[in-house]
Amino acid sequence: MKTTTMLGVALTAVFLAALAPAPASPERLEPCGYQADGPVHLRTGPSASRRSLGVLGPGDRVTVQREAGDWYRISLDVRSGSGLRPGTEGWTVKRHLAPRACARPSG
């Protein structure tokens, strides 16, 4: 008798789940640029010996324009935490940038 009751409860749960409305389609995360992963120098050329234009802070958003070896030429999307103006261009080591993920509605 106990097995019959348990089976009935399980079947009821499956039936009710099938009748429930489908969840709203989730937003997808898509890459949308890059951000600095910590303090990193923005340089005039692709070398640590080049002059520093300033420092990018964690989370500073940038656009990658091109690459040369282990370096990216980037432009700053918004004012950096250290005060660099939007549009400032320079070079930084690739390993100090991480892809940003932005929510985009699916569908």
C-alpha distances in whole Angstrom, upper triangle without the diagonal:
4,5,5,7,9,10,11,13,15,16,17,19,20,21,23,25,26,27,29,33,34,36,40,42,42,46,47,49,53,56,58,61,62,62,64,61,64,67,69,73,74,77,80,79,77,78,77,81,81,82,79,79,76,73,69,67,63,61,65,64,66,67,68,71,71,71,73,72,70,71,70,73,71,72,70,68,68,71,69,69,72,74,74,75,73,74,76,76,76,74,71,69,66,64,64,63,59,58,57,54,54,51,51,49,48,48
4,5,5,6,9,10,11,12,14,16,17,19,20,21,23,25,26,27,31,32,34,38,39,40,43,45,47,50,53,56,58,59,59,60,58,60,64,66,70,71,74,77,76,73,74,74,78,78,78,75,75,73,69,66,63,59,58,61,61,63,64,65,68,68,68,70,69,67,68,67,70,68,69,67,65,65,67,66,65,69,71,71,72,70,71,72,72,72,71,68,66,63,61,61,60,56,55,54,51,51,48,49,47,45,46
4,5,5,6,9,10,11,12,14,15,17,18,20,21,23,25,26,30,31,32,36,37,38,42,43,45,48,51,54,56,57,57,59,56,59,63,64,68,69,72,75,74,71,72,72,76,76,77,74,74,71,68,64,62,58,57,60,59,62,62,63,66,66,66,68,67,65,66,65,68,66,67,65,63,64,66,65,64,67,69,70,70,68,69,71,71,71,69,66,64,61,59,59,58,54,53,52,49,49,46,47,45,43,44
4,6,5,6,9,10,11,12,14,15,16,18,20,21,23,25,28,30,31,35,37,38,41,43,45,48,51,54,57,57,58,60,58,60,64,66,69,70,73,76,75,73,74,74,77,77,78,75,75,72,69,66,63,59,58,61,60,62,63,63,66,67,67,69,68,66,67,66,69,67,68,66,64,64,67,66,65,69,70,71,71,69,70,72,71,72,70,67,66,62,60,61,59,55,54,53,49,49,47,47,45,43,43
4,5,5,6,9,10,11,12,14,15,17,18,20,21,23,27,28,30,33,35,36,40,41,44,47,50,53,56,56,56,58,56,59,62,64,68,69,72,75,74,72,73,72,76,76,77,74,73,71,67,64,61,58,56,59,58,61,61,62,65,66,66,69,67,65,66,65,67,65,66,64,62,62,65,64,63,66,68,69,69,67,68,70,70,70,69,66,64,61,59,59,58,54,53,51,48,48,45,45,43,42,42
4,5,5,6,9,10,11,13,14,15,17,19,20,21,25,26,28,31,33,34,37,39,41,44,47,50,52,53,53,55,53,55,59,61,64,65,68,71,71,68,69,69,73,73,73,70,70,67,64,61,58,54,53,56,55,57,58,59,62,63,62,65,64,62,63,62,64,62,63,61,59,60,62,61,60,63,65,66,66,64,65,67,67,67,65,63,61,58,56,56,54,51,49,48,45,45,42,43,41,39,40
4,5,5,6,9,10,11,12,14,15,17,19,20,24,25,27,30,32,33,36,38,40,43,46,49,52,53,53,55,53,56,59,61,65,65,68,71,70,68,69,69,73,73,73,70,70,68,64,61,58,55,53,56,55,57,58,58,61,62,62,64,63,61,62,61,64,62,62,61,59,60,62,61,60,64,66,66,66,64,65,67,66,67,65,62,61,57,55,56,54,50,49,48,44,44,42,42,40,38,38
4,5,5,6,9,10,10,12,14,15,17,19,22,24,26,29,31,33,36,38,40,44,47,49,52,53,54,56,54,57,60,62,66,66,69,72,71,69,70,70,74,74,74,71,71,68,65,62,59,55,53,57,56,58,58,59,62,63,63,66,65,63,63,62,64,62,63,62,59,60,62,61,61,64,66,66,66,64,65,67,67,67,66,63,62,59,57,57,55,51,50,48,45,45,41,42,39,37,38
4,6,5,6,9,10,11,12,14,16,17,20,22,23,27,29,30,34,35,38,41,44,47,50,50,51,53,51,54,57,59,63,63,66,69,69,66,68,67,71,71,71,68,68,65,62,58,56,52,50,54,53,55,55,57,60,61,61,63,62,60,61,60,62,60,60,59,56,57,59,58,57,61,63,63,63,61,62,64,64,65,63,61,59,56,54,54,52,49,47,46,42,42,39,39,37,35,36
4,5,5,6,9,10,11,13,15,16,19,20,22,25,27,28,32,33,35,38,42,44,47,48,48,50,49,51,55,57,60,61,64,67,66,64,65,65,68,68,69,66,65,63,60,56,54,50,48,51,50,53,53,54,57,58,58,60,59,57,58,57,59,57,58,56,54,55,57,56,56,59,61,61,61,59,60,62,62,62,61,58,57,53,51,52,50,46,44,43,40,40,37,37,35,33,33
4,5,5,6,9,10,11,13,14,18,19,21,25,27,28,32,33,36,39,42,45,48,49,50,52,50,53,57,58,62,62,65,68,67,65,66,66,70,70,70,67,67,65,61,58,55,52,50,53,51,53,54,55,57,58,58,61,60,58,59,58,60,58,59,57,55,56,58,58,57,61,62,62,62,60,61,63,63,63,62,59,58,55,53,53,51,47,45,44,41,40,37,37,35,33,33
4,5,5,6,9,10,11,12,16,18,20,24,26,27,31,33,36,39,42,45,48,49,49,52,50,53,56,58,62,62,65,68,67,65,67,67,70,70,70,67,66,64,61,57,55,51,49,52,51,53,53,55,57,59,59,62,61,59,60,58,60,58,58,57,54,55,57,57,56,60,61,62,61,59,60,62,62,63,62,59,58,55,53,53,51,48,45,44,40,40,36,36,34,32,32
4,5,5,6,9,10,11,14,16,17,21,23,24,28,30,32,35,39,41,44,45,46,48,46,49,53,54,58,58,61,64,64,61,63,63,67,66,67,63,63,60,57,54,51,48,45,48,47,50,50,51,54,55,55,58,58,55,56,54,57,54,55,53,51,51,54,53,53,56,58,58,58,55,57,59,59,59,58,56,55,51,50,50,48,44,42,40,37,36,33,33,31,29,30
4,6,5,6,9,10,13,14,16,20,22,23,27,28,31,34,37,40,43,44,45,47,46,49,52,54,57,58,61,63,62,60,62,62,66,65,66,63,62,60,57,53,51,47,45,48,47,49,49,50,53,54,54,57,56,54,55,53,55,53,54,52,50,51,53,53,53,56,58,58,57,55,56,58,58,58,57,55,53,50,49,49,47,43,41,39,36,35,32,32,30,28,28
4,5,5,7,9,12,14,17,20,22,24,28,29,32,35,39,41,45,46,47,49,48,51,55,56,59,60,63,65,64,62,64,64,68,67,68,65,64,62,59,55,53,49,47,50,48,50,50,51,54,55,56,59,58,56,57,55,57,55,55,54,51,52,55,54,54,58,59,59,59,56,57,59,59,60,59,57,56,52,51,51,49,45,43,41,38,37,33,33,30,28,28
4,5,5,6,10,12,14,18,20,22,26,28,31,34,38,40,43,44,45,48,46,49,53,54,58,58,61,63,63,61,63,63,67,66,66,63,62,60,57,53,51,47,45,48,46,48,49,50,53,54,55,58,57,56,56,54,56,53,53,52,49,50,52,52,52,56,57,57,57,54,55,57,58,59,58,55,55,51,50,50,47,44,41,39,36,35,31,31,28,27,27
4,5,5,9,10,12,15,17,19,23,25,27,31,34,36,40,41,42,44,43,46,49,51,54,54,57,60,59,57,59,59,63,62,63,60,59,57,53,50,48,44,42,44,43,45,45,46,49,51,51,54,54,52,52,50,52,50,50,49,46,47,49,49,49,52,54,54,53,51,52,54,54,55,54,52,51,48,46,46,44,40,38,36,32,31,28,28,25,24,24
4,6,8,9,12,15,17,19,23,25,28,31,34,37,40,42,43,45,44,47,51,52,55,55,58,61,60,58,60,60,64,63,64,61,60,58,55,51,49,46,43,46,44,46,46,47,49,51,51,54,54,52,53,51,53,50,51,49,47,48,50,50,50,54,55,55,54,52,53,55,55,56,55,53,52,48,47,47,45,41,39,37,33,32,29,28,25,23,23
4,6,9,12,15,17,20,23,26,29,32,36,37,41,43,44,47,46,49,52,54,57,56,60,62,61,60,62,62,66,65,65,62,61,59,56,52,50,47,44,46,45,47,46,48,50,52,53,56,56,54,54,52,54,51,51,50,47,48,51,51,51,54,55,55,55,52,53,55,56,57,56,54,53,50,49,49,46,42,40,38,34,33,29,28,25,24,23
4,6,9,12,15,17,20,23,26,29,33,35,38,40,41,43,42,45,49,50,53,53,56,59,58,57,59,59,63,62,62,59,57,55,52,49,47,43,40,43,41,43,43,45,48,49,50,53,53,52,52,49,51,48,48,47,44,44,47,47,47,51,52,52,51,48,50,52,53,54,53,51,50,47,46,46,43,39,37,35,31,30,26,25,22,21,21
4,6,9,12,14,18,20,24,27,30,32,35,37,38,41,41,44,47,48,51,51,54,56,56,54,57,57,60,59,59,56,55,53,50,47,45,41,38,41,39,41,41,42,45,47,48,51,51,50,49,47,48,46,46,44,41,42,45,45,45,49,49,49,49,46,47,49,50,51,51,49,48,45,44,44,41,38,35,33,29,27,23,22,19,18,18
4,6,8,11,15,17,20,23,27,29,32,34,35,38,38,41,44,45,48,48,51,53,53,51,53,54,57,56,56,53,52,50,47,44,42,39,36,38,36,38,38,39,42,43,44,48,48,46,46,44,45,43,43,41,38,39,42,42,43,46,47,47,46,43,44,47,47,48,47,46,45,42,41,41,38,34,31,29,26,24,20,19,16,15,15
4,6,8,12,14,18,21,24,26,29,31,32,35,34,37,41,42,45,45,48,50,50,48,50,51,54,53,53,50,49,47,44,40,38,35,32,35,33,35,35,36,39,41,42,45,45,43,43,41,42,40,40,38,35,36,39,39,39,43,43,43,43,40,41,43,44,45,44,43,42,39,38,38,35,31,29,26,23,21,17,17,14,13,14
4,6,9,12,16,18,22,23,27,29,30,33,33,36,39,40,43,42,46,48,48,46,49,49,52,51,51,48,46,45,42,38,36,33,30,32,30,32,32,34,37,38,40,43,44,42,41,39,40,37,37,35,32,33,36,36,37,40,41,41,40,37,38,41,41,42,42,41,40,37,37,36,33,30,27,24,20,18,15,14,11,10,11
4,7,9,13,15,19,20,24,26,28,31,31,34,37,38,41,40,43,45,45,43,46,46,50,48,48,46,44,42,40,36,35,32,28,30,28,30,29,31,33,35,36,40,40,39,38,36,37,34,34,33,30,31,34,35,35,39,39,39,38,35,36,38,38,40,39,38,38,34,34,34,30,27,24,22,18,16,12,11,8,7,8
4,6,10,13,16,18,21,23,24,27,27,30,34,35,37,37,40,42,42,40,43,43,46,45,45,42,41,39,36,33,31,28,25,27,25,27,27,28,31,33,34,37,38,36,35,33,34,32,32,30,27,28,31,31,32,36,36,36,35,32,33,36,36,37,36,35,34,31,31,30,27,24,21,18,15,13,9,9,7,7,9
4,7,9,13,14,18,20,21,24,24,28,31,32,34,33,37,39,38,37,39,40,43,42,42,39,38,36,33,29,28,25,22,24,21,23,23,25,28,29,31,34,35,33,32,30,31,28,28,27,24,25,28,28,29,32,33,32,32,29,30,32,32,33,33,31,31,28,28,27,24,21,18,15,11,9,6,6,5,5,9
4,6,10,12,15,17,19,22,22,26,29,30,32,31,34,36,36,34,37,37,41,39,40,37,36,34,32,28,27,24,21,22,20,21,21,22,25,26,28,31,31,30,29,27,28,26,26,25,22,24,27,27,28,31,32,31,31,28,28,30,30,31,30,29,29,25,25,25,22,18,15,13,9,8,6,5,6,6,9
4,7,9,12,14,15,19,19,22,25,26,28,28,31,33,32,31,33,33,37,36,36,33,32,31,28,24,23,20,17,19,17,18,18,19,22,24,25,28,28,26,26,23,25,23,23,22,20,21,24,24,25,28,29,28,28,25,25,27,27,28,27,25,25,22,22,21,18,14,11,9,6,5,5,6,9,9,13
4,6,10,12,14,17,18,22,25,25,27,26,28,30,30,28,31,31,35,34,34,31,30,29,27,23,23,20,17,18,15,16,15,16,19,20,21,25,25,24,23,21,22,20,20,20,18,20,23,23,24,27,28,27,26,23,23,25,24,25,24,23,23,20,20,20,16,13,9,8,5,5,6,7,10,10,13
4,6,8,11,14,15,19,22,21,23,22,25,27,26,24,27,28,31,30,30,28,27,26,23,20,20,18,15,15,12,12,12,12,15,17,18,21,22,20,19,17,18,16,17,17,15,17,21,20,22,25,25,24,23,20,20,22,21,22,21,19,19,16,17,16,13,10,6,6,5,6,9,10,13,14,17
4,7,10,13,15,18,21,20,22,20,23,25,25,23,26,27,30,28,29,26,25,24,22,18,18,17,13,13,10,10,9,11,14,16,17,21,22,21,19,16,17,14,14,14,12,14,17,18,20,22,23,21,20,17,17,19,18,19,19,18,19,16,17,17,13,11,7,6,6,6,9,10,14,15,18
4,7,11,13,16,18,17,18,17,19,21,21,20,23,23,26,25,25,22,21,20,18,15,16,14,11,11,7,6,6,7,11,13,14,18,19,18,16,13,13,10,11,11,9,12,15,15,17,20,20,18,17,14,14,16,15,16,16,15,16,13,15,14,10,9,6,6,8,9,13,14,17,19,22
4,7,9,12,14,13,15,14,17,19,19,18,20,20,24,22,22,20,19,18,15,12,12,11,9,8,6,5,6,7,11,13,13,17,18,15,14,11,12,9,10,10,10,12,14,13,15,17,18,16,17,14,14,15,14,14,13,12,13,10,11,10,6,5,4,5,9,11,14,16,20,22,25
4,6,9,11,11,13,13,16,19,19,18,20,19,23,21,21,18,17,15,13,9,9,7,5,5,4,6,8,10,14,15,16,18,19,16,14,12,13,10,11,9,10,11,12,11,12,14,16,14,15,13,14,14,14,14,13,11,12,11,11,8,5,5,6,6,10,12,16,18,22,24,27
4,6,7,7,10,10,14,17,17,16,17,17,20,19,19,15,15,13,10,6,6,5,5,5,7,8,11,11,15,16,16,18,18,15,13,12,13,11,12,10,12,12,13,10,11,12,14,13,15,14,15,14,14,13,12,9,10,10,9,6,5,6,9,9,13,15,19,22,25,27,30
4,7,8,12,13,16,20,20,18,19,18,21,21,21,18,18,15,12,9,8,5,6,8,10,11,14,14,18,19,18,20,19,16,15,14,16,14,16,14,15,16,16,13,13,14,17,16,19,18,19,18,18,16,15,12,11,10,9,6,6,6,10,10,14,16,20,23,26,28,31
4,6,10,12,15,19,20,18,18,16,20,19,19,16,16,13,9,7,6,4,7,9,12,13,16,17,20,21,20,21,21,17,16,16,17,16,17,15,16,16,16,12,11,12,15,15,18,18,19,18,18,16,15,12,12,12,10,7,8,10,13,14,17,19,23,26,29,31,35
4,7,10,13,17,18,17,17,14,17,17,16,12,13,10,6,5,5,6,9,9,13,14,17,17,20,21,20,21,21,17,16,16,17,15,16,14,16,16,15,11,10,9,13,13,16,17,18,16,16,15,14,11,12,13,12,8,10,13,16,17,20,22,26,28,32,34,37
4,7,9,13,14,13,13,11,14,13,13,10,11,8,5,5,7,8,11,10,13,12,15,15,17,18,17,17,17,14,12,12,13,13,14,13,16,16,15,11,12,11,14,13,16,16,17,14,14,12,10,7,8,10,10,7,9,12,16,17,20,23,26,29,33,34,38
4,6,10,11,11,11,9,11,10,9,6,7,6,4,6,9,12,14,12,14,13,16,15,17,17,16,16,17,14,12,12,12,12,13,13,16,16,15,12,13,11,13,11,14,16,16,13,12,9,8,7,9,12,12,10,11,15,18,19,23,25,29,31,35,37,40
4,7,9,10,10,10,12,9,9,6,5,6,6,7,10,13,14,12,13,11,13,13,14,14,14,15,16,14,11,10,9,9,10,10,14,14,13,11,13,11,12,10,12,13,12,9,8,6,5,5,9,11,13,11,12,15,17,19,22,24,28,30,34,36,38
4,5,7,8,8,9,6,6,4,5,8,9,10,14,17,18,15,16,14,15,14,14,14,14,13,15,13,10,10,9,10,11,13,16,17,17,15,17,14,15,12,14,15,14,11,9,5,5,6,9,13,15,13,14,18,20,22,25,27,31,33,37,38,41
4,7,8,10,9,6,6,6,7,10,12,14,17,20,21,18,18,16,16,15,14,14,14,13,15,15,12,11,9,11,12,14,17,19,18,17,19,17,17,14,15,16,14,11,8,5,6,9,12,15,18,16,17,21,22,24,28,29,33,34,38,40,42
4,6,8,9,6,8,9,10,13,14,15,19,21,22,19,19,16,16,14,13,12,11,10,12,12,9,10,8,11,13,15,19,21,21,19,22,20,20,17,18,19,16,13,10,7,6,8,10,13,16,16,16,20,22,24,27,29,33,34,38,40,42
4,7,9,7,10,11,12,14,15,15,19,20,21,19,19,16,16,13,13,11,9,7,8,8,6,8,8,11,14,16,20,22,22,20,22,21,22,19,20,20,18,15,12,8,6,7,8,10,13,13,14,18,20,22,26,28,32,33,37,38,41
4,5,5,9,10,13,14,15,16,19,21,22,21,21,19,19,17,17,15,12,10,10,9,8,11,11,14,17,19,22,24,24,21,23,21,22,20,22,22,21,18,15,11,8,8,9,12,14,14,16,19,22,25,28,31,34,36,40,41,44
4,5,8,9,12,13,13,15,17,19,21,20,21,19,20,18,19,17,15,13,13,11,10,13,13,15,18,19,23,24,23,20,21,19,21,19,22,23,21,18,16,12,10,9,9,12,13,13,16,19,22,25,28,31,35,37,41,42,45
4,7,9,12,14,15,17,20,22,24,23,24,22,23,21,21,20,17,15,15,14,13,15,16,18,20,21,25,26,25,22,23,21,22,20,23,24,23,19,17,14,12,12,12,16,17,17,19,23,26,28,32,34,38,40,44,45,48
4,6,9,12,13,16,19,21,23,21,22,20,20,19,19,18,16,14,15,14,12,14,13,15,17,18,22,23,22,20,22,19,20,17,20,21,20,16,14,10,9,11,12,16,18,17,19,22,25,27,31,33,37,38,42,44,46
4,6,9,11,14,18,21,22,20,21,19,21,19,19,19,18,17,18,17,15,15,14,15,16,17,21,22,20,18,20,17,17,15,17,19,18,14,13,10,10,12,14,17,19,18,19,23,25,27,31,33,36,38,42,44,47
4,5,8,11,14,17,19,16,18,17,18,18,18,19,18,17,19,17,14,14,13,14,14,15,18,19,17,15,16,13,14,12,15,16,16,12,11,9,9,10,12,16,17,15,17,20,23,24,28,30,33,35,39,41,44
4,7,10,13,16,18,15,16,15,17,17,17,18,18,18,20,18,15,15,13,12,12,12,16,16,14,12,14,11,11,8,11,13,13,9,9,7,9,11,14,17,18,16,17,20,22,23,27,28,32,34,37,40,42
4,7,10,13,15,12,15,14,17,17,18,20,20,20,21,19,16,16,14,13,13,12,15,14,12,10,11,8,8,7,10,13,13,10,11,10,11,11,14,17,18,15,16,19,21,22,25,27,30,32,36,38,41
4,6,10,12,10,13,13,16,16,18,19,19,20,21,18,15,15,14,13,13,11,14,14,12,8,9,6,9,8,11,13,14,11,12,11,11,10,12,15,15,12,13,16,18,19,22,24,28,30,34,36,39
4,7,8,6,9,9,13,14,16,18,18,19,20,17,15,13,13,11,11,9,11,11,10,6,7,7,9,8,11,12,13,11,11,11,11,9,11,13,13,10,10,13,15,15,19,20,24,26,30,32,35
4,6,6,9,11,15,16,19,21,20,22,23,19,17,16,16,14,14,11,13,12,10,7,6,7,10,10,13,13,15,14,15,14,14,12,14,15,14,10,11,12,15,15,18,19,23,26,29,31,35
4,6,9,11,15,16,20,21,21,23,23,19,18,17,18,15,15,13,14,13,12,9,8,10,13,13,16,16,17,16,17,17,16,13,14,14,13,9,9,10,13,12,15,17,20,23,27,29,32
4,6,9,13,15,18,20,20,23,23,20,18,16,17,14,14,11,11,11,11,9,9,11,13,13,15,14,16,16,17,17,17,14,15,15,14,11,9,9,10,9,12,13,17,20,23,25,29
4,7,10,13,16,18,19,21,22,19,17,15,15,12,11,8,8,7,8,6,7,9,11,10,11,10,12,12,13,14,14,13,14,14,15,11,9,10,12,10,14,15,18,21,24,27,30
4,7,10,13,16,17,20,21,19,16,14,13,10,9,6,5,6,9,8,10,13,13,12,12,10,11,12,12,13,14,13,15,14,15,12,9,10,10,8,11,12,16,18,22,24,27
4,7,9,12,14,17,18,17,14,10,10,6,6,4,5,8,10,9,12,14,14,12,12,9,9,10,9,10,11,11,13,12,14,12,9,10,10,10,13,14,18,19,23,25,28
4,6,9,12,15,17,16,13,10,9,5,5,6,7,10,13,13,16,17,17,14,14,11,9,11,9,11,11,12,14,12,15,13,10,11,10,10,13,14,18,19,22,24,26
4,6,8,11,14,13,10,6,6,4,7,9,10,14,16,15,19,19,19,16,16,14,12,12,10,10,9,10,11,10,13,12,10,11,10,12,15,16,20,21,24,25,28
4,7,10,14,14,11,7,5,5,7,11,12,15,18,18,21,21,21,18,17,15,12,12,9,10,10,11,13,12,16,15,13,15,14,15,18,19,23,23,27,28,30
4,7,10,11,9,6,5,7,10,14,15,19,21,20,23,23,23,20,20,18,15,15,11,11,10,11,12,11,15,15,13,15,15,17,20,22,25,25,29,29,31
4,6,7,6,4,6,9,12,15,17,21,22,21,24,24,24,21,22,20,17,17,13,11,9,10,10,8,12,13,12,14,15,18,21,23,26,27,30,31,33
4,6,5,6,8,11,15,18,20,23,25,23,26,25,26,23,24,22,20,18,15,12,9,10,10,10,13,15,14,17,18,21,24,26,30,31,34,35,37
4,6,8,11,14,18,20,23,26,27,25,27,26,28,25,26,25,23,21,18,15,11,11,9,9,11,14,14,17,18,21,24,27,31,32,35,35,38
4,7,10,13,17,19,21,24,25,22,24,24,25,23,24,23,22,20,17,14,10,9,6,6,8,10,11,14,16,19,22,25,29,30,34,34,37
4,7,9,13,15,18,20,21,19,21,21,22,19,21,20,18,16,13,10,6,6,4,5,8,10,10,13,15,18,21,24,28,29,33,33,36
4,6,10,12,15,17,19,17,20,20,20,17,18,17,15,14,10,8,6,6,6,6,9,10,9,12,13,15,19,21,25,26,30,31,33
4,7,10,13,16,17,16,19,19,19,15,16,15,12,11,7,6,4,7,9,9,13,12,11,14,15,17,20,22,26,27,30,31,34
4,7,9,12,14,13,16,16,16,13,13,11,9,8,6,6,6,7,10,10,13,12,10,13,13,14,18,19,23,24,28,29,32
4,6,9,11,11,15,15,14,11,10,8,5,5,4,7,9,10,13,14,16,14,12,15,15,15,18,19,22,23,27,29,31
4,6,7,7,11,12,11,8,7,5,5,5,6,9,11,11,15,15,17,14,12,14,14,14,17,17,21,22,26,28,31
4,7,9,12,14,12,10,9,5,6,8,10,12,14,15,17,17,19,16,14,14,14,12,15,15,18,19,23,25,28
4,6,9,11,10,9,7,4,7,9,12,14,16,16,19,19,21,17,15,16,16,14,17,16,19,21,24,27,30
4,7,8,6,6,5,5,8,9,12,14,16,17,20,20,21,18,16,18,18,17,19,19,22,24,27,30,33
4,5,5,5,7,7,10,10,12,13,15,14,17,18,19,15,14,16,17,16,19,19,22,25,28,31,34
4,6,8,10,11,14,13,15,16,17,16,18,19,19,16,15,17,18,17,20,20,23,26,29,32,35
4,6,9,12,14,12,15,15,16,15,18,20,20,16,16,19,21,20,23,24,27,29,33,36,39
4,6,9,12,11,14,15,17,17,20,21,22,19,18,20,22,21,24,24,27,30,33,36,39
4,7,9,7,10,11,14,14,18,19,20,17,17,19,20,20,23,23,27,29,32,35,38
4,6,6,9,12,15,16,20,21,22,19,18,20,21,20,23,23,26,27,31,34,36
4,6,9,12,15,16,19,20,22,19,17,19,19,17,20,20,23,24,28,30,33
4,6,10,13,15,18,19,21,19,17,19,19,18,21,21,24,25,28,31,33
4,7,10,12,16,17,20,17,16,19,19,19,22,23,26,27,31,33,36
4,7,10,14,15,18,16,15,17,18,19,22,23,27,28,31,33,36
4,7,11,12,15,14,13,17,18,19,23,24,28,29,33,35,37
4,7,9,12,11,11,15,16,18,22,24,28,29,33,34,37
4,6,9,7,8,12,14,16,20,23,26,28,32,33,36
4,6,6,8,11,14,17,20,23,27,28,32,33,36
4,5,6,8,11,14,17,20,24,26,29,30,33
4,6,8,11,14,17,20,24,26,30,30,33
4,7,10,13,16,19,23,25,29,30,33
4,7,9,13,16,19,22,25,26,30
4,6,10,13,16,19,22,23,26
4,7,10,13,15,19,20,23
4,7,10,13,16,18,21
4,7,9,13,14,18
4,6,10,12,15
4,7,9,13
4,6,9
4,6
4
